[in-house]
């Protein structure tokens, strides 16, 4: 998963922190390295005092013990027995000190891994002293073997001293290596002393022993020649003084004598006492020079360490100051950039979320606005002269352009709405005149074929009126029709069915006696007509569309179900979303979805909720929930909107065939002359509304619109298919015409069909 900063402030902080953290890391590493080197220099003297000095003392004691052991073995036990025991005790005491220091490290004398390994090697080699002493005491080994085994114990001491003086670089590191080389030169002189002493008291040297003896002498002189020019001034003067003194001159003379003698006579021409005295003095002076050089190296390392520490502290403080300064400057710059960008963002959000919607709201409320004045009221952004400032000035221009575009767009919308309204009103006037003319023609015609054609033309005119009302709805106006009294929902559903083209395919089930408040009749009727029309258009022509209703908690539910192919779950969700947004939306939908938009607008006007879902037979069911606030009880005579029922009683029966009577209250005319009634089942000669009421009564009595399995009401005789179709057409036409409706605005009522 990629980590991506969410805000511009976070991005700026990340952008600034990357180089700052890199700089801080470099500063930390440099400071740590310098300080570690300084403390290493400061700790050389203390570490050498704690580990190096005891190890050096142990090495000198082992050198003495080695000489006495070699002499004792070479002489066959005749020389140096008591002195050897004393030397062994001295060696054991010094070895105990080294072991104690290795076991309990003092503060400030911590060893690194390499140094601990060298100390462990020394202690491991010291474990061979006990068997070596036993072999030397029994004289089971040759003196040359004893010499080599003692040397194997002494060699780790020089490796430890070399590791204690190890530094990465610098003069102290170089001088420390030279001090170790001086100690190795003294070790070679000690070996030379032991070999020559063994030759003096024991058997003659073998050729191998002689070559080793000569190599030891040459090695010591070579080390002195290499080390001498590189030593410090004081150490060089001490070494030169030793080399020019009587001890070194006498030593060289004796070595020359020994080298000039025959292999078997080496040491015989040199006085034992004189050699012993001169060798001891040479070893002592070389040891003193070595110790003085070691102390000088320690002091120099301490001074260098303090100097490095002071310089490192100064440089580190300066580096820390600049790091903090860079951090502060970067944060200030980033804060300034973030502040200006935040201001730009806030202004953009305020424009899109507050000012523009407020301008649109005022424009839609009918208020006349001056785009220039509205744009001047908004604060201009002044963010400097850099790129952000240029963006701010561009935003100011965009803000003025957006306000001007909103004003122009609203003016255009008003113009389009006015055009729609004018066209719809004109169409309504013409349709009203056409329907009035058709009424007159239907009354004069006595030919059944002509009446059937007139009914069809009348039905087409009713559908055209619904489309004209759709234009009014799209333009934001109310439909032209209106009812003053409540109308039963069953009659509203049948009237809606009568406004669709394929009304013959629609089956309206029996519904509970619930009436719809007069002000809501037009909207609900148009809404149901759109849903039924959509159901018939998107289902097979030989299938049925069913309309049913029932009382539920909080209101009434009407369902329009078709047997079409249905819609996918995604398309159903999109359609339901469009229905929900149509009531609050102001933008016109796509041309192929005007029906859903009209339904949503009408539903929002009356608080009706429309939902689409899949049907039982893979079709689509439109569920219309009508709230209790627009329902009234249909069982009472004096009924008010809002669900209050006063003096409930049975509805009057429809007029019997052959006589005039009271018609259903929902279709009762407001005014207009009443013609003399005529006898007959079809109500011929009666006024038009009474003929419609008679057809309603016949349909109710004969059960034409009942679904299979429902009980029939009234007359139980079977009707012929031709008679049933004729009755359905007449009923659908009469109810769909909505003759109880108020006439559209701009039209004049004419005769008894005045609305």
C-alpha positions, 0 to 999 in steps of 0.5 A: 500500500502506498502512503500518500499525504492527504493535505498540502500541508502534509506534503510540504512537511514531507517535502521539507523533512526529507532533506532536513532529515538527511542533513540531520543524519549526516550531522549526527553521523559526523558528530558521532564519528568525531566524538567516538574518535576523540574518546578513543584517543582519550581512553588510550592512556587509561586502557593501556594503564589498566590492561597494557601495563600489567600485560607488559610486566607479565611479558617481562616476567615471562622473559626472565622465567624463560631464560632461567628455564632454558638455562635449567634445562640446558645445564641438566638442572645444575644451574638456576633451580631456585631462581626459576621457582622465584621467577615462576611465583612472580609470573603467577602473581602478575598473571593473576592481576591480568586475569582480574582485570580481564574479569572486572573491567573498570569504567572507561576501559571497555574493550572492543571485540578485537581487543577482547579476542586478543586478551582471551588469546593471552589468557588461553596461552597462559594456561600452557604454563603449568604443563610447560613448567612440569616438562622443564622441571623434569628436563623432558624437553630440549632447551630449544623446545622450552624456548619456543613454548615460552615464546608462544606464551609471550607472543599474545602479549604483543598482539594485545598491546598492538590492539590497545594502541589501534586507532583508525588514523592519526599520529597517535596511531602511528606512534602506538605501532612504533612502541609495540615494535620497540617492545618486540625488539626487546623481546628479540634481545631477551630470546638472544640472551636465553639462547646464548646463556643456554649455549654457555652452560649446556651442549653446543648449538646445533646448526638450526639453533645457530641460524635461529640465534643469528636471525634473532640478532639481525631481526632486533637490529632491523627493528631498531633501524626501522623504528628509530627514524619514526619515533618522537623526538624524545624517544628517538633521542633515548634510543640513539643514546642507548645505541651510542652508549657503552652497553650497546657497544659492548653488546655488539662486540659480544654478538660479533664474537659469538657470530665469528666463532664456530657453531660448536663454540658459540658463547664459549669465548664470552664471559658469562658474568660479563654477558649477564651484566651487560644483557640485563642492563640492555634489557632494562634500558630498552624497557625504560625507553619502551615505557617512556615512549608508551607514556608519551604516546598516551599523553599525545593521544590524550591531547589529540583527543581533547583537541578533537573533542573541542573542535568536534564540539564547536563544529557540532554546535555550529552544525546543529545551529544551522540544522535548526535554522534550516528547519525553522526557515523551512517550516516558516516558508512551508507555513506561508505556502500552506497558509496561502494555499489554505486561503485559496482552498477556503475561498474556492470551497466558499464559492462552490459551497456557499456563494454560488448556491446562494446566488442560484437560490436568490435567482430561482426565488425570482430576485434580480441580481447584478452579476458585477455587484455580486462579484464585487461583494466577494473579497479578492485574493491577494496572495503575492506576486509568485505563482500562488499569487497568480493562481489567486488572481486567476481565481478572482477572475474565475469567481466573477466569471462563475457568478456571471455564468450563474446569472446568465444560466438562470436567465436562460432557464427562466426563458426556457421555462417561460417558453415551456409554460407558454407552449403548454398553456396554448396546447391546453387551450387548444385541447380544451376546445377540442375536447369541448367540440368532441363532447358536442359531436358525441352528443349529436352522433347516434351511429355506434361506429362514429361514436367509437371513432370519436371515443378514440379521438377523445382518448388521444386528446386526453393523452395529449393533455397529459403531455401538455401538463408534463411540460408545465411540470418540467417548467416548474409549474403545477398541472392545469387540473385541480379537484376540490373534493376528495376522490376515491383512490380506486377511481383515481387509479382507473382515471389514470389507466384511462390516460394511457394508450394501451389501457385495455391491458391494464387490470385494476384490482379491488381497493379499500374505500380510501379517498384522496384529498382534492388538492392531491388528486391531479398530481397523483393521477398524473403520477400513476398515469406516467407509471402505468404508461411506462409499464405498458410501454416496456412489457410485451403487448400480450401481457397484463399490467396490474394495479393494486392497492392496500392500506399500510401503516402510515398511509396507502400503497399502490403497486403497478406491476408489469411482466416485462424483462425488468431492470438490473439491480444497478439500473434499479438503483439508478432509477430510484436515485433519479426519483429521489433527486427529481424533487430537489433537482433543477436540471432537466434529465435525459430525454429518454427519462422524462417520465421518471423526472415527472413522477419524482417532481409530482411525488415531491409535491405531495410527499409521496414516495415512489420506489422501483423493485423487481416483480414476482415475474421478472418484471418491474413493480412501481411502489407508490406510498401515499402518506396519511396527510393526503388521505381521507376516509371514503365512508363519510359524507362530510370529509375534510383533508388530513384524515379527519372523518366526520359523521361516517355513513354509507356512500350513496348507491349509483343510479339504477339503469333507466333512471337518473340519480346521484352520482359518486361524489368524486365525479360530481360536477361543479356547475352546468345544466342537467339534461333530461334522463333517458331510460336504458342500461347504457344511460343514452340521453342522459347528461354526460357525467350521469352516463359516466356514473352509470357506466361506473355503476355497471362496472361495479355491479358486473365486476368487469375490472375484478381480477380472477378469484375476487368476488363479483358485486351486484349482478352475477350475469356474464357479459359478452366480450364485445360488450365488456370491451365497449364498456371499458372504453367508455369508462376509461374515456369518461374517467380519464377526461377528469370532467370534475377538474378545474379548467386550465388557466387561460381557458373558458369553461363551456357548458356542462363540461367546463373543466 
